[in-house]
């Protein structure tokens, strides 16, 4: 048995902001993927994955039937027969490893499921997001449901606000373009839950809330609009501001050894760094008007170009 592939995702803009109703833009990232499988001779990884699937299945059984109904009997039988999630998506890297698993289980075991082929109205997208949020809360304690939504539909998702999301088109990539978006591997595994609780703790401070609204969300929303319009000049100007705000106010979410590198990008304009997901490790997102220059400047690190301008 081998199920369909579900891909990783990249939240280009909106990390933390979407918790407080900023805009967001999430795109599928087909470099990594995962699928449900059964093997005659399972590896150590497969056995470990099967054990965590057992725990996840218990969580799924407790989700209210009004939200979603699953074929729990068939799910249990498959898990008892050794089913596991075979995934190349790195965990704790901000590219949606749990999202792909949630999407795969919904696809295979949900009754009355909403499919990619039907007319995806806003109501249907919100319903999916609610279901996925309930499912994914098993991993993060608190989930927006966007990662699984992206993985399940495999199309870019525009978040206008919590209750207003839509499938969107993004400007075609320029294969000859000099600029681009890249992933920088921090070499550290990040954990979402502690980062999110740190953020929630900061939200209790009046000054932090005001910065979030007047600076972070303002530049995030502008970046989303610029990216969708293809206004590259304005996009880089807003990304630079966003990078500054994150360096000044989200330092704990940036691994210590990247503080100088972050600052160097802003000072030289060779690249601008931002969080990819909740931060604390994993990937860091970079934006540059000149990929070659950024590669030279960051020659000690592994860069993966994900989008060309």
Rosetta blueprint (number, residue, H / E / L):
1 X L
2 X E
3 X L
4 X L
5 X L
6 X E
7 X E
8 X E
9 X E
10 X E
11 X E
12 X E
13 X E
14 X L
15 X L
16 X L
17 X H
18 X H
19 X H
20 X H
21 X L
22 X L
23 X L
24 X E
25 X E
26 X E
27 X E
28 X E
29 X E
30 X E
31 X E
32 X E
33 X E
34 X E
35 X E
36 X E
37 X E
38 X L
39 X L
40 X L
41 X L
42 X L
43 X L
44 X H
45 X H
46 X H
47 X H
48 X H
49 X H
50 X H
51 X H
52 X H
53 X H
54 X H
55 X H
56 X H
57 X H
58 X H
59 X H
60 X H
61 X H
62 X L
63 X L
64 X L
65 X L
66 X L
67 X L
68 X L
69 X L
70 X E
71 X L
72 X H
73 X H
74 X H
75 X H
76 X H
77 X H
78 X H
79 X H
80 X H
81 X L
82 X L
83 X L
84 X E
85 X E
86 X E
87 X E
88 X L
89 X L
90 X L
91 X L
92 X L
93 X L
94 X L
95 X L
96 X L
97 X H
98 X H
99 X H
100 X H
101 X H
102 X H
103 X H
104 X H
105 X H
106 X H
107 X H
108 X H
109 X H
110 X E
111 X L
112 X L
113 X L
114 X L
115 X L
116 X L
117 X L
118 X L
119 X L
120 X L
121 X L
122 X H
123 X H
124 X H
125 X H
126 X H
127 X H
128 X H
129 X H
130 X H
131 X H
132 X H
133 X H
134 X H
135 X H
136 X H
137 X H
138 X H
139 X H
140 X H
141 X L
142 X L
143 X L
144 X L
145 X L
146 X H
147 X H
148 X H
149 X H
150 X H
151 X H
152 X H
153 X H
154 X L
155 X L
156 X L
157 X E
158 X E
159 X E
160 X E
161 X E
162 X L
163 X L
164 X E
165 X E
166 X E
167 X E
168 X L
169 X L
170 X L
171 X L
172 X L
173 X L
174 X L
175 X L
176 X L
177 X L
178 X L
179 X L
180 X E
181 X E
182 X E
183 X E
184 X E
185 X E
186 X L
187 X L
188 X L
189 X L
190 X L
191 X L
192 X H
193 X H
194 X H
195 X H
196 X H
197 X H
198 X H
199 X H
200 X H
201 X H
202 X H
203 X L
204 X L
205 X L
206 X H
207 X H
208 X H
209 X H
210 X H
211 X H
212 X H
213 X H
214 X H
215 X H
216 X H
217 X H
218 X H
219 X H
220 X H
221 X H
222 X H
223 X H
224 X H
225 X H
226 X H
227 X H
228 X H
229 X H
230 X L
231 X L
232 X H
233 X H
234 X H
235 X H
236 X H
237 X H
238 X H
239 X H
240 X H
241 X H
242 X H
243 X H
244 X H
245 X H
246 X H
247 X H
248 X H
249 X H
250 X L
251 X H
252 X H
253 X H
254 X L
255 X L
256 X H
257 X H
258 X H
259 X H
260 X H
261 X H
262 X H
263 X H
264 X H
265 X H
266 X H
267 X H
268 X H
269 X L
270 X L
271 X L
272 X E
273 X E
274 X E
275 X E
276 X L
277 X L
278 X L
279 X L
280 X L
281 X L
282 X L
283 X E
284 X E
285 X E
286 X E
287 X E
288 X E
289 X L
290 X L
291 X H
292 X H
293 X H
294 X H
295 X H
296 X H
297 X H
298 X L
299 X L
300 X L
301 X L
302 X L
303 X E
304 X E
305 X E
306 X E
307 X E
308 X E
309 X L
